Amino acid sequence: MKPIADYSENQLTALLSQLKTQYKEAQAQKLKLNMARGKPAATQLNLSNGLLEKMENYTLADGTDARNYGILEGIPECRELFGRLLDVPPGQIIIGGNSSLNMMFDVISFLCLFGTGGSKPWLYHKYCNTPVKFLCPVPGYDRHFTICEELGIEMIPIPLGEDGPDMALVKKLVLEDKSVKGIWCVPLHSNPQGVCYSEEVVEQLASMETASKDFRIFWDNAYGIHHISEEVPLKNIIKECEKHGNPNRIYYFFSTSKISFPGAGVALVASSTENTTELKKHMSAQTIGHDKLNQLRHVQFFKTPENILHHMEKLAGDLKPKFDMVADKLEKDLAGSGLASWSNPKGGYFVSLDTLPGCARRTIELAENAGVTLTKAGAAYPYGKDPKDSNIRIAPTYPAIDELKKAMDIFIICVKIAGIEKILENKTK
């Protein structure tokens, strides 16, 4: 396809008129299609319906009745199952409720209120006019940024490359500024670009010098086994931190939200023995224990790490046609146009698309008025401020494939309209 920017003004005007006719036809269909969030479709959820069947029993291997109080850190069988899956010592795992996001919020809240390892609470700095700062690879996960905003933590955007965050910038900032207390990381099939951290990046994160002794990595490995077209290895961050003498640096989060049921899965945090002991102390004031029956239910359903991975192969079989179709449509209708670029993730839940600068909000507005809901513009950046107004997150997982095709057709029309409008606007300046 010839780059749209090379068209004459008359050609652009004529093409825009054709596209707006197509757009009005799409509006007339009065569709309601949702590509806003990474929700599993019913076909994926159905694969876990065995969790809803009657449990085999309620007793743990040591005779404990899972229906009763206790076991703050989670049942041993569940910690063993996920420890083997993730190559993390079970004794360094705490199993929580259904949400890893909940556990992330709690951990940061504990650090704000109580500090860690004898350091002052992070909120202390607020009253000394020294803000607590977090490094935020971008584009990134909007919920991470919401946590920081809610707690008054200043966010510093860090460019995210093909192998992870810009480590030259990360190392510079953590070494020169002791108010930088942490970094968010989605290390495998990142949200939304699908970036996978290289071994070198993981090692640098684990070994780098930091001005703040209580600097922490929030390792949200949400898509750690969500391979769709290709399995990608990830260096073990917990082992790397231990190897380089920084065992307390890491908080590792994982959940079954997109493995079993988002509203009824299990989540975990893993860290050093010192950190997990500290976390359990704070948690003991918050709860006597999380849902052990749900933990046991997951153990009885999956039984082994190998069975979990086999389950993920089934999920990938459901997702791959959707991701392939999105890639095919983008390639067919936008490749060479100069109006957009996009990621081709090997796994995860999203496709990241960049429009021409200044076109994301307009594209999303057009799509919404034609019945296609997308995540709001700027969501993948701290404070919702995309400096180029160009990034759009596409979530192909929830719609049925026929609906997804319709949504993508409309979305591509909107990308083209917004892009051509911007080109014409620039030509008249």
FENRASUL-V702139 format. One record per residue. PHI is phi in whole degrees, 0 to 359 (* if undefined). Layout:
{{PHI} {PHI}}
//
This chain:
{{*} {292} {304} {300} {297} {274} {291} {287} {298} {294} {296} {296} {297} {294} {295} {297} {297} {298} {296} {291} {295} {299} {297} {295} {295} {294} {299} {295} {286} {52} {280} {226} {241} {240} {236} {276} {231} {278} {269} {292} {283} {302} {297} {285} {298} {299} {294} {253} {297} {299} {295} {271} {283} {301} {290} {294} {193} {241} {252} {279} {300} {271} {93} {293} {276} {291} {278} {257} {292} {109} {59} {305} {278} {101} {293} {303} {298} {286} {295} {293} {300} {280} {297} {292} {297} {259} {60} {233} {303} {306} {292} {254} {246} {242} {268} {252} {275} {272} {237} {290} {300} {301} {291} {297} {299} {297} {297} {295} {299} {299} {294} {293} {276} {241} {74} {209} {59} {89} {283} {295} {304} {298} {293} {305} {293} {298} {276} {257} {59} {240} {292} {275} {239} {235} {273} {232} {304} {229} {298} {216} {272} {299} {291} {300} {293} {297} {301} {298} {299} {298} {263} {74} {269} {287} {251} {243} {293} {236} {302} {254} {267} {290} {243} {131} {294} {294} {289} {297} {289} {302} {296} {296} {291} {289} {274} {262} {226} {285} {278} {282} {256} {192} {217} {274} {221} {247} {281} {227} {53} {302} {266} {251} {280} {82} {289} {242} {292} {284} {301} {297} {296} {299} {295} {294} {299} {286} {254} {297} {283} {229} {291} {263} {287} {256} {295} {227} {262} {261} {264} {267} {273} {298} {243} {299} {233} {264} {274} {249} {258} {201} {281} {243} {285} {225} {297} {284} {293} {295} {294} {294} {296} {297} {301} {263} {77} {234} {296} {274} {288} {251} {241} {253} {243} {202} {206} {260} {305} {247} {243} {253} {240} {303} {269} {212} {264} {232} {235} {212} {234} {235} {195} {292} {300} {298} {292} {292} {298} {296} {297} {296} {299} {290} {297} {294} {274} {259} {203} {272} {166} {274} {288} {288} {296} {292} {299} {293} {302} {293} {295} {292} {284} {273} {68} {224} {302} {298} {292} {297} {294} {295} {300} {293} {296} {295} {298} {299} {297} {282} {276} {303} {300} {290} {294} {296} {293} {300} {297} {295} {292} {296} {294} {292} {258} {234} {300} {84} {285} {78} {272} {198} {228} {208} {272} {236} {293} {269} {189} {88} {225} {221} {237} {258} {236} {247} {278} {299} {306} {85} {243} {294} {299} {296} {299} {293} {297} {300} {299} {298} {289} {253} {92} {245} {266} {236} {299} {300} {298} {86} {300} {275} {230} {306} {63} {69} {246} {278} {300} {258} {47} {228} {273} {228} {263} {257} {246} {277} {284} {280} {293} {296} {297} {295} {293} {298} {300} {298} {298} {291} {300} {292} {301} {294} {301} {293} {300} {292} {299} {298} {293} {292} {302} {293} {297} {297} {299} {291} {291} {270} {284}}
//
